Amino acid sequence: MPRELPSAEDALRILRLKRTRPIARPPPPAGRALRGYLKTLDARFSQGSDALAARWREIVGPEVARRTEPVKLVKGRAGGPSSLEIRVAGPSAAIIQHQAHDILARVNLFLGAEAVQKLRIVQGPLRRVEPPPPRRRSAPLDAALEAKLAADLATAPEGKLKDALMALGRGVLARRGQ
């Protein structure tokens, strides 16, 4: 038996009495919700290529470190394999390529299990920054020059400026005496 449809007035009355709620949407995936937070934590606490560069000699050993340097650590997209790019000096690339498995094992020991799955070797000159040579300490000034310098700066007010001027004067007078 077919049912009769309500009239327009009955439909309005029914709609006024019944409040419908929108369909509840499922929560977003946890990965999307945490992506920004994890990126900031990773940037702040991870050990990336900077940590590798700082301790490269300890990680791979002195022989390999003399011929190579880490360039960048590329994380794989969507859980893909990460790769480490290293720069190799000249003809040593063939030797380093044969040692790639050992280098990856040592790097993963430092960064964590399976942190790097691929090693990319790029030939080129190494960009080593040599530490500056140690400063030589100059001999102290003789008493007469020290007294003259103190007398010249007697009118200067006490503080950091006077100390800096004294140090500058000692340096200049020590160089002139050489």
Sequence and secondary structure as in RCSB ss.txt:
>XXXX:A:sequence
MPRELPSAEDALRILRLKRTRPIARPPPPAGRALRGYLKTLDARFSQGSDALAARWREIVGPEVARRTEPVKLVK
GRAGGPSSLEIRVAGPSAAIIQHQAHDILARVNLFLGAEAVQKLRIVQGPLRRVEPPPPRRRSAPLDAALEAKLA
ADLATAPEGKLKDALMALGRGVLARRGQ
>XXXX:A:secstr
       HHHHHHHHHH            HHHHHHHHHHHHHHHH   HHHHHHTHHHHH HHHHHHEEEEEEE 
 GGG   EEEEEE GGGHHHHHHTHHHHHHHHHHHH TTS  EEEEEES                  HHHHHHHH
HHTTTS SSHHHHHHHHHHHHHHHHHH 
